[in-house]
């Protein structure tokens, strides 16, 4: 099962990288950052943990996304040493465009699933992930 999950992850990463190769993005993780900050303002450190990438690499991605006008840094009112990363209006529009493309792509990749099967599949994947993440936290 772990080998299958690993292969699936690798394949999906390749597909995503193929989708973004002709866009303004340098790396698939930049797209991930947009999704992370869409829900709430997040620090660079939090983004690094969520994306599972070191803080310095995340900084380069944030710099690039900021240069594109998709993100901005705001001082954290509760911690003057920290910036909170948030989407600009352009970033929100671009994220909507990307979301539509990703949904279309998902449907092509997961063509063998009905809508009901897809819902179940996502629910099971989510349950599987949360179970592993919970066990991982408990083992440390």
C-alpha positions in Angstrom: 0.0 0.0 0.0 2.8 2.4 0.8 4.5 1.8 -2.5 1.2 2.5 -4.3 0.7 5.7 -2.3 4.3 6.8 -3.1 3.8 6.0 -6.8 0.5 7.9 -6.9 2.0 10.9 -5.2 4.9 10.9 -7.6 2.6 10.7 -10.6 0.3 13.4 -9.3 3.3 15.7 -8.7 4.5 15.1 -12.3 1.0 15.9 -13.6 0.8 19.2 -11.6 4.3 20.2 -12.7 3.3 19.5 -16.3 0.2 21.7 -15.9 2.1 24.7 -14.6 5.2 24.5 -16.8 3.8 27.1 -19.2 2.5 29.5 -16.5 4.1 32.2 -14.5 4.9 29.8 -11.7 8.4 28.4 -11.1 7.3 25.5 -9.0 4.2 23.6 -8.0 4.7 24.6 -4.4 4.0 28.2 -5.4 0.5 27.1 -6.4 0.2 25.3 -3.0 1.2 28.6 -1.2 -1.7 30.4 -2.9 -4.1 27.8 -1.7 -2.7 27.9 1.9 -3.0 31.7 2.2 -6.4 31.8 0.5 -8.1 30.7 3.7 -6.2 32.9 6.2 -3.2 35.1 6.6 -0.3 32.8 7.4 3.4 33.4 8.4 6.3 32.2 6.3 7.1 29.6 9.0 3.6 28.2 9.0 3.6 28.0 5.2 6.9 26.1 5.4 5.4 23.6 7.7 2.2 23.1 5.7 4.1 22.9 2.4 6.8 20.8 4.0 9.6 22.9 2.6 12.3 24.9 4.4 11.7 28.5 5.3 14.4 29.9 2.9 13.0 28.1 -0.1 9.5 29.3 0.9 10.9 32.9 1.1 12.1 32.6 -2.6 8.6 31.4 -3.6 6.9 34.2 -1.7 9.3 36.8 -3.2 8.4 35.5 -6.7 4.6 35.5 -6.0 4.9 39.0 -4.6 6.8 40.1 -7.7 3.9 38.7 -9.7 1.5 40.8 -7.7 -0.3 37.7 -6.3 0.8 38.0 -2.7 1.7 40.7 -0.2 3.4 40.7 3.2 1.6 42.5 6.1 3.2 43.0 9.5 1.7 40.8 12.1 0.1 43.1 14.7 0.8 40.5 17.4 4.4 39.9 16.5 6.4 42.7 14.9 9.2 40.4 13.8 6.8 38.4 11.6 5.0 39.0 8.4 1.6 37.5 7.5 1.3 36.5 3.9 -2.0 37.2 2.1 -3.5 37.1 -1.3 -3.9 40.3 -3.3 -7.0 40.8 -5.5 -5.0 39.7 -8.5 -4.0 36.6 -6.4 -7.6 35.8 -5.6 -8.6 36.0 -9.3 -5.6 33.9 -10.4 -6.4 31.3 -7.7 -10.0 31.0 -9.1 -8.5 30.4 -12.6 -6.1 27.8 -11.2 -8.8 26.1 -9.2 -11.0 25.7 -12.4 -8.0 24.2 -14.3 -7.2 21.8 -11.4 -10.8 20.7 -11.1 -10.9 20.0 -14.9 -7.6 18.2 -14.6 -8.7 16.1 -11.6 -11.8 15.0 -13.6 -9.6 13.9 -16.5 -7.2 12.0 -14.2 -10.0 10.5 -12.1 -12.3 9.7 -15.1 -13.0 6.2 -13.8 -14.9 7.6 -10.7 -18.4 8.7 -10.6 -19.1 11.8 -8.6 -20.3 9.6 -5.7 -17.2 7.4 -5.9 -15.0 10.5 -6.0 -16.6 11.9 -2.9 -16.0 8.6 -1.1 -12.4 8.4 -2.4 -11.6 11.9 -1.1 -13.2 11.1 2.2 -11.2 7.9 2.6 -7.9 9.6 1.6 -8.7 12.4 4.1 -9.4 9.9 6.8 -6.2 7.9 5.9 -4.1 11.1 6.0 -5.5 12.3 9.3 -5.0 8.9 10.9 -1.4 8.8 9.8 -0.8 12.4 10.9 -2.4 11.8 14.3 -0.3 8.6 14.8 2.8 10.5 13.7 2.2 13.3 16.3 1.5 10.7 19.0 4.8 8.9 18.3 7.0 12.0 18.9 
